[in-house]
Amino acid sequence: MKSDIEIAHNAKKEPVTQIANKLGINDSQLLLYGPYKAKLALDSIPISNNSMDGKLILVTAMTPTPAGEGKTTTTIGLGDALKKIGKKALICLREPSLGPCFGMKGGAAGGGYAQVIPMEDINLHFTGDIHAITSAHNLLAAMIDNHIHWGNKKGIDQRQISWCRVLDMNDRALRSVVTSLGGKNNGYPRQDSFDITAASEVMAILCLASDIQDFEQRVANIIIGQTNKKKKLTAEDMQAAGAMATLLKDAIMPNLVQTLENNPVFIHGGPFANIAHGCNSVIATRTALKLADYVVTEAGFGADLGAEKFFNIKCRKAGLQPAAAVIVATIRALKMHGGIEKNELENENTDAVRKGCVNLHRHINNVKKFGVPVIVAINSFIADTENEIKALKDAFETHGVEVILCNHWAKGSDGACELAEKVVELCESSTGSFQTLYKDEIPLCMKVETIAKEIYGADGISTSQDVRNTFSELQEEGYGKLPVCIAKTQYSFSTNPDLKGAPSGHTVPIREVRLSAGAGFVVVVTDKVMTMPGLPEVPAAHKIRINQKRNIEGLF
């Protein structure tokens, strides 16, 4: 059996100009990054509201497990299958971060015969977007310290600087650092920290901005700290917004690549869903909706994180109306949520499948709360048995949700045509009536509690006095109508990553509240979540290498 990277190496790629031509985009509208990657010039994007938008399809998943679910693989397989059955379709994905690639996950460009290519480039630096975001973010950090060094005319309170630094790599040693050591020529020593670039507010802004002007205005609104008199200071006060936007003049353009079946894909933006809002850029999505009849996109991790933020943040901010949602599950993951250990997954266990269905069932009910029609895609594995598949289908027979078995990993589009047909039926049935989970007007604390109860199955939230004070201050300062972005473990509905299935009656502890005024949401950090991940004991980097033929190995 060939590995993902071997399949990618053997793929017959078409020049990206030919891929663009399939969308009606000519060569002059592209900024080429070699023969197989390109950016789409912003002034060529068909964003006119006079033309009809296509149907937007979200691919999300059950709660992830070490067994893997294959959400990106299913997104690609579905997109290819829609083309296979004669539909004008386009796929929109997020850009992989180097942190997970060299940490636990390896590559993130799909798998098997449902991949985007050139896979190595996409996983390793790609067109440099994430590095540009890192540079723009850190430019602001440097300008803050530089302002203090040259007299601090704005009166920045060095104890209250909220703008840290970022790096696109998992590095726990940088979670808390001291900067500016070495004497007065190096500035004033202070405690600082690093987040991973995917958690940067600049990343969130790039993914939510409508154009470069909107991007620059949002960057100008970033809160960097406060004065000694407790007045909030912004990136505009540091005169940094223009330079930051300049660094991102190319990064804000959507990236165009192709699937193994030479179908077009936009890959743009890469915020994580456990510590950010987890969706690709609004610019790429809106562009795709003007160019295709069906647009397939994904949101990170399980539906309790990615889908909730896709609906409550991205769709709310961009005015998007999703037509359908696909929830990806695997027999293997269901068995893990049913209490089976990873080393026992190859053994048939229908009881564990039935028990694990409680996790999938809650995700289905959660998505339905947004008024979006749902279908379940079972990403099949070789070890899945007929009895296990029957047990799963029987568990949902009376719930009014179709469960479709897919084999796109092994067969490409041919393995997802039934799913594509059913998704089209769902989109065209007009049974959905999209709504967000909460109204803008309710208090921030109540928004958090609503998500905790309605999506996580919790009894409520717990907060310290400092957290309650922060909520109150944000309300008084006029930020109360912003949506909330909850940073929580992706491995459980609760904040305990070891609690599988569909736990209820738990409490969600709120550790910290951060204002992302430029992005336009309030980040709520739960329990022990880290916005700078660490590497595992055996990182994926151990297996990644270049062989004697100068081909990359180990990246999936």
LUMMARLUM-974364 format. One line per 5 residues: their letters; for each residue x, y, z of C-alpha. Coordinates in nm, 4 decimals, decimal comma. Each point is the difference from the previous one (the first is absolute). Example, Ala and Ser with C-alpha at 12.3 -4.5 7.8 and 13.67 -1.06 7.14 Angstrom:
% residues 2
AS) 1,2300/-0,4500/0,7800 ~ 0,1370/0,3440/-0,0660 .
% end
This chain:
% residues 556
MKSDI) 0,0000/0,0000/0,0000 ~ 0,1420/0,3373/-0,1023 ~ 0,0444/0,2753/0,2580 ~ -0,1684/0,3372/-0,0405 ~ 0,3223/0,1638/-0,1085 .
EIAHN) 0,0754/-0,2749/-0,2541 ~ -0,3454/0,0501/-0,1505 ~ 0,0618/0,3754/-0,0135 ~ 0,3410/-0,0500/-0,1675 ~ -0,1591/-0,2152/-0,2741 .
AKKEP) -0,2829/0,2443/-0,0707 ~ -0,0343/0,1542/-0,3462 ~ -0,0113/0,3699/0,0754 ~ -0,1382/0,2596/-0,2383 ~ 0,1525/0,3487/-0,0200 .
VTQIA) -0,1797/0,2296/0,2416 ~ -0,0884/0,2280/-0,2917 ~ -0,2125/-0,2827/-0,1430 ~ -0,1634/-0,0525/0,3387 ~ -0,0831/0,3722/0,0123 .
NKLGI) -0,1414/-0,0083/-0,3533 ~ -0,2569/-0,2578/0,1192 ~ -0,1355/0,2744/0,2278 ~ -0,0003/0,2640/-0,2727 ~ 0,3133/0,1642/0,1427 .
NDSQL) 0,2622/0,1030/-0,2535 ~ 0,3769/-0,0013/0,0412 ~ 0,0259/0,3770/0,0554 ~ -0,2109/-0,0321/0,3154 ~ 0,2496/-0,2343/0,1654 .
LLYGP) 0,3172/0,0534/0,1998 ~ 0,1957/-0,3188/-0,0722 ~ 0,2059/-0,1868/0,2603 ~ 0,1529/-0,2513/-0,2379 ~ -0,2001/-0,2207/-0,2379 .
YKAKL) -0,2523/-0,1441/0,2486 ~ -0,0798/0,2767/0,2505 ~ -0,1411/0,3473/-0,0499 ~ -0,1701/0,2860/0,1757 ~ -0,3134/0,1606/-0,1366 .
ALDSI) 0,0366/0,3769/-0,0375 ~ -0,2502/0,1830/0,2216 ~ -0,1108/0,2386/-0,2750 ~ -0,1100/-0,2998/-0,2090 ~ -0,2212/-0,1555/0,2670 .
PISNN) -0,3677/0,0000/-0,1063 ~ -0,1557/0,1300/0,3206 ~ -0,2964/0,1812/-0,1565 ~ -0,3225/-0,0567/0,1899 ~ -0,1934/0,0053/-0,3286 .
SMDGK) 0,0869/-0,3612/-0,0805 ~ -0,1469/-0,2972/0,1818 ~ 0,2103/-0,1809/0,2569 ~ 0,0531/-0,3743/-0,0084 ~ -0,1006/-0,2385/0,2763 .
LILVT) 0,2359/-0,0083/0,2996 ~ 0,0641/-0,3432/0,1526 ~ 0,1827/-0,0370/0,3312 ~ 0,1956/-0,3163/0,0779 ~ 0,0487/-0,0499/0,3730 .
AMTPT) 0,0550/-0,3055/0,2194 ~ -0,0666/-0,1907/0,3178 ~ 0,2399/0,0543/0,2914 ~ 0,3502/-0,0891/-0,1246 ~ 0,1946/-0,2978/0,1314 .
PAGEG) 0,3510/-0,1374/-0,0602 ~ -0,1662/-0,2436/-0,2449 ~ -0,0654/0,2876/-0,2420 ~ -0,3197/0,1077/-0,1734 ~ 0,1126/0,1333/-0,3389 .
KTTTT) -0,1934/0,3264/-0,0184 ~ 0,2298/0,1646/-0,2566 ~ 0,0140/-0,3232/-0,2010 ~ -0,3812/-0,0092/-0,0063 ~ -0,0215/0,3677/-0,0980 .
IGLGD) 0,2254/-0,0675/-0,2987 ~ -0,1747/-0,3264/-0,0875 ~ -0,3394/0,1698/0,0069 ~ 0,1220/0,2894/-0,2135 ~ 0,1443/-0,2389/-0,2590 .
ALKKI) -0,3190/-0,2108/0,0075 ~ -0,2202/0,3042/-0,0620 ~ 0,2062/0,0681/-0,3123 ~ -0,0259/-0,3687/-0,0927 ~ -0,3816/0,0127/0,0004 .
GKKAL) 0,0054/0,3079/-0,2204 ~ -0,0218/0,2860/0,2492 ~ 0,2037/0,3196/-0,0107 ~ 0,1782/-0,0297/0,3343 ~ 0,2894/0,1639/0,1826 .
ICLRE) 0,1800/-0,0977/0,3209 ~ 0,1153/0,2502/0,2662 ~ 0,2518/-0,1172/0,2599 ~ 0,2235/0,1444/0,2700 ~ 0,3783/0,0142/-0,0279 .
PSLGP) 0,1939/-0,2526/0,2128 ~ 0,2145/0,1295/0,2855 ~ 0,3567/-0,1235/0,0423 ~ -0,0738/-0,0600/0,3698 ~ -0,2304/-0,3021/-0,0470 .
CFGMK) 0,1929/-0,1171/-0,3090 ~ 0,3150/-0,0513/0,2076 ~ -0,1889/-0,0749/0,3215 ~ -0,2750/-0,2608/0,0259 ~ -0,1914/0,0179/-0,3249 .
GGAAG) 0,2392/-0,0097/-0,2913 ~ -0,1335/0,1426/-0,3272 ~ -0,3446/0,1515/-0,0437 ~ -0,0820/-0,0139/-0,3702 ~ -0,2418/-0,2923/-0,0020 .
GGYAQ) 0,0969/-0,3616/-0,0512 ~ -0,0025/-0,2978/-0,2340 ~ -0,1659/0,0900/-0,3288 ~ -0,1743/0,3044/0,1465 ~ 0,2879/0,2478/0,0266 .
VIPME) 0,0986/0,3475/-0,1045 ~ 0,3316/0,0457/-0,1756 ~ 0,2865/0,0919/0,0005 ~ -0,0348/-0,1593/0,3424 ~ 0,3549/0,0689/0,1259 .
DINLH) -0,0138/0,3680/-0,0926 ~ -0,3426/0,0464/0,1594 ~ 0,1245/-0,1507/0,3273 ~ 0,3430/0,1681/-0,0042 ~ -0,0074/0,3809/-0,0351 .
FTGDI) -0,2434/-0,0052/-0,2986 ~ -0,0151/0,3589/-0,1353 ~ 0,1354/0,1527/0,3205 ~ -0,3314/0,1288/0,1377 ~ 0,0532/-0,1248/0,3541 .
HAITS) 0,3544/0,1375/0,0095 ~ -0,1323/0,3377/-0,1188 ~ -0,2574/-0,0036/0,2797 ~ 0,2770/-0,0860/0,2477 ~ 0,2073/0,2947/-0,1247 .
AHNLL) -0,2898/0,2472/0,0101 ~ -0,0977/-0,1108/0,3513 ~ 0,3566/0,0249/0,1292 ~ 0,0540/0,3367/-0,1683 ~ -0,2714/0,1409/0,2251 .
AAMID) 0,1644/-0,1627/0,3038 ~ 0,3339/0,1540/-0,0966 ~ -0,1569/0,3435/-0,0484 ~ -0,1565/-0,0156/0,3461 ~ 0,3348/-0,0690/0,1663 .
NHIHW) 0,1683/0,2568/-0,2218 ~ -0,2527/0,2636/0,1064 ~ 0,0773/-0,0725/0,3658 ~ 0,3740/0,0127/-0,0662 ~ -0,0209/0,3471/-0,1573 .
GNKKG) -0,1776/0,1686/0,2862 ~ -0,3429/-0,1629/0,0140 ~ -0,1919/0,3140/-0,1006 ~ -0,3311/-0,1872/0,0041 ~ 0,0586/-0,1094/0,3595 .
IDQRQ) -0,0291/-0,3737/-0,0652 ~ -0,0346/-0,1983/0,3226 ~ 0,2625/-0,2699/-0,0521 ~ -0,1826/-0,2288/0,2416 ~ -0,3151/0,0132/-0,2145 .
ISWCR) 0,1335/-0,0667/-0,3513 ~ -0,2360/-0,2595/-0,1483 ~ 0,1701/-0,0407/-0,3393 ~ 0,2426/-0,2934/0,0176 ~ 0,2168/-0,1459/-0,2762 .
VLDMN) -0,0708/-0,2990/-0,2262 ~ 0,1813/-0,2840/-0,1751 ~ -0,1332/-0,2691/-0,2369 ~ 0,1424/-0,2895/0,1981 ~ -0,0918/-0,1907/0,3139 .
DRALR) 0,2441/0,1189/0,2680 ~ -0,1069/-0,0182/0,3647 ~ 0,3240/0,1714/0,1111 ~ -0,1337/0,3265/-0,1465 ~ -0,3280/0,0057/0,1911 .
SVVTS) 0,1479/0,2361/0,2573 ~ 0,3216/0,1924/-0,0609 ~ 0,1860/0,3113/0,1136 ~ 0,1066/0,2394/-0,2747 ~ 0,2318/0,3003/-0,0337 .
LGGKN) 0,2803/-0,1282/0,2213 ~ 0,3563/0,1262/-0,0425 ~ -0,0061/0,3625/0,1032 ~ -0,1738/0,3232/-0,0914 ~ 0,0928/-0,0192/-0,3688 .
NGYPR) -0,2224/-0,3071/-0,0297 ~ -0,3109/0,1600/0,1488 ~ -0,1786/-0,0509/0,3292 ~ -0,0200/-0,3595/0,1310 ~ -0,3527/-0,1363/0,0309 .
QDSFD) -0,1869/-0,3285/0,0032 ~ -0,1343/-0,1049/-0,3394 ~ -0,1352/-0,3124/-0,1728 ~ -0,0468/-0,1693/-0,3360 ~ -0,3133/-0,1445/-0,1603 .
ITAAS) 0,0007/-0,2225/-0,3055 ~ -0,0684/0,2051/-0,3152 ~ -0,3308/-0,1776/-0,0606 ~ -0,1244/0,1629/0,3234 ~ 0,1077/0,3506/-0,1063 .
EVMAI) -0,2690/0,2644/-0,0271 ~ 0,1647/0,1002/-0,3290 ~ -0,0825/-0,3490/-0,1312 ~ -0,3615/0,0405/0,1131 ~ -0,0196/0,3442/-0,1606 .
LCLAS) 0,1377/-0,1282/-0,3315 ~ -0,2644/-0,2733/0,0030 ~ -0,2912/0,2333/0,0848 ~ 0,0932/0,3106/-0,2044 ~ -0,1955/0,0763/-0,3175 .
DIQDF) 0,2876/0,1772/-0,1807 ~ 0,3364/0,1691/0,0627 ~ -0,1609/0,3244/0,1205 ~ -0,2189/-0,1864/0,2475 ~ 0,3072/-0,1970/0,1075 .
EQRVA) 0,2009/0,3151/0,0720 ~ -0,2846/0,1554/0,1982 ~ -0,0410/-0,3156/0,2069 ~ 0,3753/-0,0099/0,0662 ~ -0,0157/0,3642/0,1126 .
NIIIG) -0,2623/-0,1035/0,2597 ~ 0,2197/-0,2662/0,1639 ~ 0,0329/0,0652/0,3738 ~ 0,3647/-0,0256/0,1055 ~ -0,0293/0,0992/0,3664 .
QTNKK) -0,0837/0,3059/0,2037 ~ 0,1524/0,3139/0,1447 ~ 0,0841/0,0609/0,3624 ~ -0,3371/0,1768/0,0140 ~ -0,1760/-0,3169/-0,1266 .
KKLTA) -0,0802/0,1355/-0,3459 ~ 0,0053/-0,2729/-0,2661 ~ 0,2669/0,0368/-0,2687 ~ -0,0232/-0,1312/-0,3555 ~ 0,2270/-0,0922/-0,2899 .
EDMQA) -0,1042/0,3337/-0,1501 ~ 0,1478/0,1754/0,3062 ~ 0,3274/-0,1774/-0,0845 ~ -0,0347/0,1151/-0,3655 ~ 0,0468/-0,3631/-0,1035 .
AGAMA) -0,3120/-0,0848/-0,2028 ~ 0,1262/0,1221/-0,3373 ~ 0,3278/-0,1882/0,0214 ~ -0,1744/-0,3155/0,1198 ~ -0,2452/0,0134/-0,2901 .
TLLKD) 0,2907/0,0516/-0,2391 ~ 0,1661/-0,3190/0,1220 ~ -0,3240/-0,1851/-0,0770 ~ -0,0805/0,1513/-0,3405 ~ 0,0579/-0,3398/-0,1677 .
AIMPN) -0,1047/-0,2211/0,2910 ~ -0,3556/0,1352/-0,0149 ~ -0,0406/-0,1454/-0,3516 ~ -0,1574/-0,3500/-0,0099 ~ 0,2278/-0,2882/-0,1025 .
LVQTL) -0,1028/-0,2256/-0,2890 ~ 0,1142/-0,3635/-0,0282 ~ -0,1618/-0,3259/-0,1187 ~ -0,1191/-0,3400/0,1168 ~ 0,1444/-0,3277/-0,1257 .
ENNPV) -0,2861/0,0056/-0,2524 ~ 0,1087/0,3460/-0,1214 ~ -0,2933/0,1880/0,1487 ~ 0,0556/0,3537/0,1362 ~ 0,0482/0,0656/0,3717 .
FIHGG) 0,0401/0,3237/0,1950 ~ 0,2250/-0,0373/0,3064 ~ 0,0168/0,3196/0,2022 ~ 0,0444/0,0847/0,3673 ~ 0,0606/-0,2418/0,2847 .
PFANI) -0,1363/0,0843/0,3473 ~ -0,0349/-0,2975/0,2352 ~ -0,3509/-0,0806/0,1239 ~ 0,0995/-0,0870/0,3570 ~ 0,1714/0,3365/0,0650 .
AHGCN) -0,1381/0,2174/-0,2838 ~ -0,3021/-0,0045/-0,2355 ~ 0,1198/-0,2879/-0,2186 ~ -0,1191/0,1013/-0,3499 ~ 0,1570/0,0924/-0,3331 .
SVIAT) -0,0215/0,3601/-0,1219 ~ -0,3231/0,1833/-0,0745 ~ 0,1641/0,1361/-0,3171 ~ 0,0641/-0,3525/-0,1340 ~ -0,3473/-0,1222/0,0971 .
RTALK) -0,1829/0,2966/-0,1520 ~ 0,2071/-0,0279/-0,3178 ~ -0,0752/-0,3709/-0,0277 ~ -0,3738/0,0638/0,0437 ~ 0,0105/0,2324/-0,3031 .
LADYV) 0,1942/-0,2499/-0,2123 ~ -0,1772/-0,3277/0,0801 ~ -0,3471/-0,1419/0,0634 ~ 0,1183/-0,2063/0,2961 ~ 0,2774/0,1008/0,2393 .
VTEAG) 0,1326/-0,2573/0,2463 ~ 0,1874/0,1372/0,2999 ~ 0,1105/-0,1351/0,3365 ~ 0,0315/0,1233/0,3560 ~ 0,2641/-0,1351/0,2355 .
FGADL) -0,0393/-0,2871/0,2477 ~ -0,3443/-0,1175/0,1162 ~ -0,3289/0,1815/-0,0534 ~ 0,0043/0,1288/0,3606 ~ 0,2990/0,2193/-0,0947 .
GAEKF) 0,0373/0,0524/-0,3746 ~ -0,3653/-0,0120/-0,1037 ~ -0,1173/0,2108/0,2954 ~ 0,2533/0,2717/-0,0879 ~ -0,0690/-0,0307/-0,3724 .
FNIKC) -0,3686/0,0708/0,0660 ~ 0,0241/0,2451/0,2900 ~ 0,3039/0,1985/-0,1172 ~ 0,0794/-0,0434/-0,3699 ~ -0,3560/-0,0243/-0,1334 .
RKAGL) -0,1191/0,2773/0,2348 ~ 0,2845/0,2345/-0,1012 ~ -0,0056/-0,0749/-0,3734 ~ -0,3745/-0,0420/-0,0492 ~ 0,0396/-0,3563/-0,1272 .
QPAAA) -0,2952/-0,2405/-0,0241 ~ 0,1161/-0,3639/0,0156 ~ -0,2239/-0,2400/-0,1924 ~ 0,1097/-0,3289/0,1578 ~ 0,2436/-0,1588/0,2426 .
VIVAT) 0,1845/-0,3313/-0,0276 ~ 0,1167/-0,1571/0,3262 ~ 0,2922/-0,2382/-0,0499 ~ 0,0303/-0,3070/0,2210 ~ 0,1906/-0,3266/-0,0021 .
IRALK) -0,0767/-0,3382/0,1495 ~ 0,3396/0,0185/0,1704 ~ -0,0738/0,3337/0,1684 ~ -0,3454/-0,1167/0,1077 ~ 0,1566/-0,3053/0,1656 .
MHGGI) 0,2449/0,2223/0,1871 ~ -0,2879/0,2151/0,1263 ~ -0,1664/-0,3273/0,0966 ~ 0,2886/-0,0818/0,2330 ~ 0,2407/-0,1996/-0,2192 .
EKNEL) 0,3745/0,0664/0,0061 ~ 0,1849/0,0823/-0,3225 ~ 0,1926/-0,3300/-0,0014 ~ -0,3305/-0,1943/-0,0026 ~ -0,1666/0,1805/-0,2910 .
ENENT) 0,0724/-0,2743/-0,2561 ~ -0,2315/-0,2379/0,1898 ~ -0,3728/0,0031/-0,0817 ~ -0,2047/0,1563/0,2808 ~ -0,3569/0,0993/-0,0858 .
DAVRK) -0,0826/0,0861/0,3628 ~ 0,2764/0,2637/0,0055 ~ -0,1317/0,1433/-0,3282 ~ -0,3489/0,0364/0,1497 ~ 0,1363/0,1596/0,3175 .
GCVNL) 0,2198/0,2387/-0,1987 ~ -0,2981/0,1196/-0,2029 ~ -0,0967/0,2285/0,2891 ~ 0,2875/0,2278/-0,1020 ~ -0,1098/0,0169/-0,3639 .
HRHIN) -0,3633/0,0430/0,1007 ~ 0,0773/0,3072/0,2093 ~ 0,1954/0,1587/-0,2862 ~ -0,2950/-0,0603/-0,2326 ~ -0,2423/0,1620/0,2441 .
NVKKF) 0,2375/0,2925/0,0524 ~ 0,0250/0,0757/-0,3728 ~ -0,3782/-0,0233/-0,0334 ~ -0,0298/0,2778/0,2600 ~ 0,1403/0,2357/-0,2652 .
GVPVI) -0,2771/-0,0960/-0,2412 ~ 0,2377/-0,1732/-0,2421 ~ -0,0931/-0,3378/-0,1608 ~ 0,2429/-0,2788/0,0960 ~ 0,1351/-0,3164/-0,1571 .
VAINS) 0,2563/-0,2422/0,1471 ~ 0,2962/-0,1237/-0,2063 ~ 0,1708/-0,3134/0,1267 ~ 0,3621/0,0081/-0,1126 ~ 0,0632/-0,3720/-0,0400 .
FIADT) 0,3092/-0,1918/0,1070 ~ 0,1073/-0,3505/-0,1084 ~ -0,0617/-0,1468/0,3475 ~ -0,3651/0,1179/0,0122 ~ -0,2373/-0,2997/0,0005 .
ENEIK) -0,3496/-0,0326/-0,1471 ~ -0,1411/-0,0602/0,3486 ~ 0,1564/0,3209/0,1329 ~ -0,1289/0,2051/-0,2929 ~ -0,3495/-0,1495/0,0466 .
ALKDA) 0,0109/0,0793/0,3726 ~ 0,0797/0,3623/-0,0825 ~ -0,2724/0,0357/-0,2632 ~ -0,2558/-0,1668/0,2277 ~ 0,0878/0,2468/0,2777 .
FETHG) -0,1048/0,2937/-0,2194 ~ -0,2825/-0,1583/-0,1986 ~ -0,2698/0,1751/0,2046 ~ 0,1775/0,3375/0,0299 ~ -0,0775/0,1315/-0,3469 .
VEVIL) 0,3675/0,0293/-0,0942 ~ 0,1517/-0,1917/-0,2900 ~ 0,3241/-0,1850/0,0597 ~ 0,2082/-0,0482/-0,3163 ~ 0,2986/-0,2341/-0,0173 .
CNHWA) 0,2863/0,1586/-0,1990 ~ 0,3195/-0,1419/-0,1445 ~ 0,1648/0,3071/-0,1507 ~ 0,3364/-0,0731/0,1675 ~ 0,0388/-0,3144/-0,2135 .
KGSDG) -0,2093/0,0911/-0,3051 ~ 0,0071/0,3794/-0,0258 ~ -0,3183/0,1595/-0,1350 ~ -0,1486/-0,3406/-0,0878 ~ -0,0091/-0,0790/0,3701 .
ACELA) -0,2065/0,3086/0,0906 ~ -0,2535/0,0306/-0,2856 ~ -0,2901/-0,1229/0,2146 ~ 0,0893/0,2602/0,2629 ~ 0,0150/0,2684/-0,2706 .
EKVVE) -0,3445/-0,0943/-0,1352 ~ -0,1521/0,0092/0,3490 ~ 0,1665/0,3334/0,0821 ~ -0,1423/0,1545/-0,3173 ~ -0,3454/-0,1269/0,0974 .
LCESS) 0,0447/0,1513/0,3454 ~ 0,1129/0,3362/-0,1420 ~ -0,2846/0,0185/-0,2504 ~ -0,2734/-0,1083/0,2416 ~ 0,0034/0,3452/0,1669 .
TGSFQ) -0,0853/-0,1519/0,3373 ~ 0,2562/0,2113/0,1851 ~ -0,0505/0,3356/0,1637 ~ 0,3380/0,1092/0,1318 ~ 0,0230/0,1802/0,3319 .
TLYKD) 0,2763/0,0726/0,2480 ~ -0,0157/-0,1513/0,3471 ~ -0,0233/0,3322/0,1833 ~ -0,0895/0,3617/-0,0722 ~ 0,2554/0,2813/-0,0095 .
EIPLC) -0,1776/0,1826/0,2794 ~ 0,0346/-0,2541/0,2801 ~ 0,2930/0,0552/0,2432 ~ 0,3362/-0,1606/-0,0735 ~ -0,0135/-0,2216/0,3074 .
MKVET) -0,3433/-0,1285/-0,1045 ~ 0,1314/-0,0784/-0,3500 ~ 0,2715/-0,2178/0,1535 ~ -0,2521/-0,1703/0,2256 ~ -0,2341/-0,0619/-0,2953 .
IAKEI) 0,2755/-0,1802/-0,1924 ~ 0,1043/-0,1957/0,3096 ~ -0,3540/-0,1238/0,0596 ~ -0,1327/-0,0373/-0,3543 ~ 0,3137/-0,1316/-0,1739 .
YGADG) 0,2217/-0,1542/0,2695 ~ -0,2819/-0,1494/0,2117 ~ 0,1288/0,1785/0,3129 ~ -0,2035/0,1206/0,2958 ~ 0,1731/0,3371/-0,0204 .
ISTSQ) 0,3292/0,1846/0,0276 ~ 0,2242/0,0952/0,2918 ~ 0,1892/0,3292/0,0102 ~ 0,2390/0,1813/0,2316 ~ -0,0647/0,3558/0,1152 .
DVRNT) 0,2645/0,1230/-0,2472 ~ -0,1834/-0,1678/-0,2888 ~ -0,3339/0,1446/0,1110 ~ 0,1595/0,3443/0,0243 ~ 0,1395/-0,0346/-0,3534 .
FSELQ) -0,3420/-0,0960/-0,1362 ~ -0,1529/0,3017/0,1749 ~ 0,2683/0,2371/-0,1298 ~ -0,0428/-0,1202/-0,3582 ~ -0,3758/0,0460/0,0253 .
EEGYG) 0,0410/0,3541/0,1341 ~ 0,2540/0,0875/-0,2724 ~ -0,2416/-0,0946/-0,2791 ~ 0,1321/-0,3442/-0,0960 ~ -0,2993/-0,1912/0,1346 .
KLPVC) -0,1536/-0,0665/-0,3435 ~ 0,3034/-0,1915/-0,1269 ~ -0,0205/-0,3791/-0,0401 ~ 0,2130/-0,2200/0,2240 ~ 0,2762/-0,2378/-0,1131 .
IAKTQ) 0,0539/-0,2699/0,2611 ~ 0,3445/-0,1607/0,0258 ~ -0,0582/-0,3561/0,1200 ~ 0,1489/-0,3474/-0,0396 ~ -0,1070/-0,1647/-0,3236 .
YSFST) -0,0039/-0,3490/0,1487 ~ -0,3167/0,0208/0,2088 ~ -0,3278/0,1888/0,0341 ~ 0,1288/0,0808/0,3485 ~ 0,3279/0,1711/0,0885 .
NPDLK) 0,1445/-0,3377/0,1045 ~ 0,1630/-0,1518/-0,3134 ~ -0,0297/-0,3518/0,1441 ~ -0,3791/0,0158/0,0342 ~ -0,1356/-0,1694/-0,3133 .
GAPSG) -0,3527/-0,0566/-0,1276 ~ -0,2541/0,2708/0,0817 ~ 0,0610/0,1139/0,3584 ~ -0,2607/0,2196/0,1649 ~ -0,0436/0,1775/0,3314 .
HTVPI) 0,3574/0,1275/0,0005 ~ 0,1189/0,3568/0,0568 ~ 0,2097/0,2036/-0,2434 ~ 0,2673/0,1959/0,1928 ~ 0,0935/0,3338/-0,1601 .
REVRL) 0,3651/0,0897/0,0606 ~ 0,0452/0,3160/-0,2057 ~ -0,1821/0,2429/-0,2289 ~ 0,1780/0,1800/-0,2870 ~ -0,1398/0,2728/-0,2228 .
SAGAG) 0,0688/-0,0387/-0,3740 ~ -0,1446/0,3347/-0,1048 ~ 0,1497/-0,0152/-0,3492 ~ -0,1315/-0,3471/-0,0744 ~ -0,3307/0,0949/0,1572 .
FVVVV) -0,0410/-0,2632/0,2696 ~ 0,0855/-0,0721/0,3636 ~ 0,2267/-0,2991/0,0685 ~ -0,0981/-0,2010/0,3081 ~ 0,2727/-0,2397/0,1187 .
TDKVM) -0,1091/-0,3053/0,1977 ~ 0,1845/-0,2053/0,2582 ~ 0,3531/-0,1036/-0,1105 ~ -0,0153/0,0795/-0,3725 ~ 0,3327/0,1273/-0,1359 .
TMPGL) 0,0166/0,2490/-0,2861 ~ 0,3579/-0,1182/-0,0614 ~ -0,0071/-0,3813/-0,0329 ~ 0,2914/-0,2244/0,0926 ~ 0,1498/-0,2902/-0,1923 .
PEVPA) -0,0938/-0,3564/0,1053 ~ 0,2567/-0,2468/0,1347 ~ 0,0408/-0,1437/-0,3508 ~ -0,0657/0,2877/-0,2433 ~ -0,0857/-0,0596/-0,3653 .
AHKIR) 0,3254/0,1825/-0,0810 ~ 0,1894/-0,3212/0,0889 ~ -0,1336/-0,1666/-0,3176 ~ 0,0265/0,2874/-0,2473 ~ 0,3061/-0,0011/-0,2224 .
INQKR) 0,1280/0,0450/-0,3580 ~ 0,1127/-0,3262/-0,1625 ~ 0,2830/-0,0516/-0,2485 ~ -0,2321/0,0857/-0,2891 ~ -0,0728/0,3325/0,1710 .
NIEGL) -0,3590/-0,1016/0,0664 ~ -0,1611/0,0747/0,3359 ~ -0,0944/-0,3002/0,2147 ~ -0,2048/-0,0257/0,3188 ~ -0,2328/0,2934/-0,0684 .
F) -0,2995/-0,2365/0,0002 .
% end
